[in-house]
């Protein structure tokens, strides 16, 4: 069951919308001092049992060495229906459950999803970032809202992502010639430092290293290879 003490949980979609709109006011967009970060996490989820069970993985890396220092998983039954734009109510409780088993809280966290690049400017990176009060960044494999030009082909090239006239993120090339990822502020970061954090964690692949490992863990959970 979701821990509703740590994850305010709505009974209806209308309540969920009101909760998003209330918590959205707590999002802080501000520079993140990347030089002070030591441990950064990435979170990913998958669905089991006809999408009624959510399996989450949180992977923490040491920024200086690049080594994985901690991995945690959690499996939670979801109680919220699938409704586009409200996925954080399905995914968030499992992420918070895995986060709660970490030995110590990381300095920042990446999410495989959106931050403010969301119809109501409150995707999972913002939602969970606010609840945990931790610097958070959305780094999604696909676009949810907005339009952008094609970024350059070199690593680090990006194009602004705009939705309804507002800058909400960036289409970022993390490796030469590969498809961009979609970076947006979650909480307690700004777009330049969100982009910088994502690039610092992309050593060989399109996805940041801890995000790639978190995705591998969720696939293992789905295959039944990892139970805790």
KAJO-V782763 format. One line per field, one symbol per residue. ss: DSSP state (2 for helix, 1 for strand, 0 for the rest). psi: psi as a letter, one per 20 degrees, with the letter a starting at -180 (. if undefined). burial: I if it has 16 or more other C-alpha atoms within 10 Angstrom, else O. A space follows every 50 residues. Layout:
ss: ???
psi: ???
burial: ???
This chain:
ss: 00000000000022222222222200001000022200111111111100 00111111111100000111111111100000000002222222222220 00000001111000000000000222222222001111110000001000 00000001111110011111110000000011111110102222222222 0000000022222222222222000000
psi: qqnihinppqhrhghgghgghghhiippoqqpnhiipgpprqqqrrqrmk kipppqppppqphghjqpiqpqrqpppqjproopikhhhhhghhghgghi iqhqprhrpqqmaqdimqhjkmahhgghgghilqpqppnqirpgrrqqrp rriqpiqrpqoqpljpoibqopoiqpirqrropqpfqlrrgghgghgghh jngirgqqghhghhhgghhhghijipi.
burial: OIOOOOIOIIOOOOOIOOOIOOOIOIIIOOOIOIOOOOIIIIIIIIIIOO OOIIIIIIIIIIIOOIOIOOIIIIIIIIIIOOOOIIOIIIIIIIIIIIIO OIOOIIIIIIIIIIIIIIOOIIIIIIIIIIIIIIIIIIIIIOIIIIIOOO IOIOIIIIIIIIIOOOIIIIIIIIIOOOIIIIIIIIIIIIIIIIIOIIIO IIOOOIIIIIIIIIIOIIIOIIOOOOOO
